[in-house]
Amino acid sequence: MSLQKNTLSILARSGYAARAVVYLLVGGLALLAALGAGGKTTGGKGALQTLLDEPFGTVILTCIGIGLLAYALWRVVQAVADADGHGTDFKALSIRASLLTSAVLHFLLAFFVFKLILSAGSEQTKNNTSLVGDLMGSFPGRALLIFAALAIVVAGLSHAYKGWAVRFDRHFAVPASLQSWLYPLCRIGLISRGVVLVIVGGLLMLAVYHLDASQAGGMDKAFAWLREQTLGNVLLAVISVGLLAFAAYSLIEARYRKINLRG
């Protein structure tokens, strides 16, 4: 294996592992909340903040931050260098654009982690309500929010389809003897994350429609919406288990993902 490909492999695999930890925290905390055993419904940032008060929390957060930064860099390579060979047609460019968006979001999450470490927790997690509210004040802003909401919904549907149709298989090198029990975990995880993304995008659309920025948010808002439904805690528990499965999917990806470098 060349030095360049070996470096890419380390970046990608450490990144997938860091993503696994984030979703393990998010899913675990949400499941505890659904079962009435403590925990809380929060997104990635809130989940990461809970580590600060734990033994070796700063060390763990530093490792996660480095992993998220590595993941963001890998996403850039996937998008710009077309590491997975998607091509250059409209569908391929859409996929590569979503990978680049993922890179930006994970750069921001890594920045949040390092800022959290340096501030020793004095900085509290801020939501995006003020930004959404500002954008709602103008027609171009509302159009941008609707576009973002649609993009999130499409991403969610894409995740769900990828899980349902086992479209992740071509990127994996999982031994045949393990596929019968690893692949169901992957499918459940992808579909569950897809459902959460669809809810997040739907809530953003409703927020724009009602001109109420408080209705918008991330996974924390999606969890809150689920709890408001009939059998809300049951729904939350099911989705939480699904997100734990997505954490498992991320670990499987860290181990068995094919890391390519084309062209």
N, C-alpha and C positions, 0 to 999 in steps of 0.2 A: 504494500500500500504506500503510495507516494506521501510525502510530507504534507502536501496541500490537502489531499483527500483525508489523511489522518487528522489534520487540524479541523477540517469540516465535520468529521465524524464526532470528534470530542465536543465541538460547539453544539451540534444538533442533539446529541444524546444527553448532554448535561442540561440542555434547554428543555427537552421533553421531561426529564426527571424533575426539574424545578416546577414545571407546569403541573406535574402530578401532585407535588406537595401542596400547591395552592388549592387545587380542587379537592384534595384530601381534607384540608382544613375547612373549606367552604361547605362541602358535603357533610362532613362530620359534625360541624357546629349546627347546621340546619337540621340534621337528623336528631340531635340531642334536643333541640328546641321543639321539634315536632312530637317527640316522645315525652316532653315535659320534664326532661332531665338536665336542665340548664341549657348551655349553648345559646346561640343567637342566629338570627337570619341576617346574613351580611354577604357582601361581595368579596372580591379578592383582597382589596385594600384593608377592609375591616378585619378579615380573617388573619392577614399578616400581622396586623397590629396586636393581635392577641398573643403573639409569640414574644413580645417585648418583656413581659413579666415572667416568662418561663426561664428555668435554668438554662444557661448558655443560649438564651434567646437571641442575643446580638450576633453570636457566631452563626447560628442557624440562619438568621435573616441575611447575613452577609453572603453565605453560600447560595441562598435562594436568589438574592439580587444578582450575583454573578451568573447564576444559571439562567435567569430571565434575560439578562443582557446577551448571553450566548444564544438563547433562543431567538431573540430579535435579530441578531446578526445572521443566523441561519435562515430566517424568513426572508431577509434581504437577498441572500444568495439564491434562494428558491425563486424569488420574484424576478430579480434582475438577470441572473445567469440561466434561468429556466432549468434548474437542477433536476427537476422531475420530468422534463421533456414534454410539457403541455403543448408547446407550439405557439403560433402567432395568430390564430384565427380569433374571432370575437369571443367565443367561450373561453379559450385559453387565456386571452388577455384579461378577461374578467376574473378568472381564477388567480392570475398573477397579481392583479390589482388588489384582490382581497388578501393575498399573502403579504403584500407591502403594507396594507392597512394594519394587519396583525403585527407586523414588525414595529410600526409606530406605537401601537397600543402597548406592546410589551417593553419597548424602550421607556415609555412613560411609567409603566408599572415598576420597572427596575429603578428608575429615578426616584419614585415614591419610596421604595424600600430603602435606598441609601439615604434619602432625606430623613426618613423615619429613624434610622440608626443614628445619624449625626445629631438629630434633635432629641434623642433619647425619649421619644414619645410625647414631647411637649406639643408637637404638631398633631392636631386631631384630623381624622379623615374628613375631607370636605366632599359634599355631594356636588352634582353638576346643575342643581336647580337654578342658581343665579345665571349661569351661562345660557341654559335653555330659556330662561325668562327673558334675557337680553335679546336672544335671537327671535323670540316670539314677537318682539316689538316692531318688526318690519316684515313686509311680504317676502323679500329675498331670504330673510332669516327663517321664516316659516317654511319656505320651499326647501331650504337646506335641511331643516329638521325632518320634513316628510321624506326627503331623499335618503337621509341617514336611517330613518325608521324602516323604510322599504329595504334598504341594504341589509339591515340587521335581520329582518324577517326572511329575506332570501338566503342569508347565511345560515339561519336556523333550519330552513327547509332543506338546504344543501347538506347540512350535518345529518339530519334525520334520514335523508335518502342515502347518503353515504353509508350510514349504519345499516339501514334496512336491506340495501342491495349488496352489502359487503364490498363496496367499491374501494375500501382501504387495502384490500388483499394484494393488489398489484404492487403496492409500495412496501410490503412486508416480506420477510424471509423466515416465517414461523415454521418450525418442523411440523410435518403432517400429523405426527402423534400428539401434538399440543393444540392443534387448531380446534378440535371438537369442544374444548372448554375455554380456551382463550378468546376465540372469536365471538361467542355469545356475550362475553363481558364487553368486548369492543362495541358490539352492536347496541347493547343497552346503554352504554356510556355515550355514544355519539347521538343516539336518538334523544336521550334525556337532555343533553346539552342543547340540542336543536330545539327542543320544546321550550327550554328556558329562554333562548335567544328570540324565538317567535313571540313569547310573552313580553320580553323587554321591548322589542320593536313595536308590538301592538300597543303597549302602554304609552310609548312615545307618540304614536299617532293620536291616541286619545288625548294626550296632554296638549298637542297642537290644536286639535279640534275644539277642545274646551278652553283653550288659552289658559291652561292651568299647569304651570311648570312643576308644581309639587307632585303631579301624577307620574312624572318621568323619573327614570333612575336606572340602576343596573340590576344585578341579581337580587339585591336586597328588596327592591320593589316587586320583582317577580315573585319572590317568596311570600311577601306580604299579601300580594294579590291572591295567591293560591290559598293562603290561610283564611281569606275572606269567603271562599267558596264553600258550598256544602261539602262536609267531610274534609274540610281544609287541611287539618293536621295529617290526615291519611294521605292526601295528595302531596303535601309537603314531604312526608316521609318517603313516599315512592320516588319523587324527584331527587331527594337527597341521596337515596341509595343509588339512583341512576348516576348522579354526579360522582359518587364514590367509584362507580364502575368506570366513569370517564377518567378518573385518576388512575385506575388500573390500566385503562387503555393507553394513557400517556406513558406509564412505566413499560408496557409492552412495546410501545413505539420506541422508547429509549433503548430497548434491548434488540429489537428485531427490525427496525426501520432500515430500508435500503438507502444508503447515503450516496447520492450520485453527484457527479460534476461533469456536465456536458459542455462540449464546445470549448 
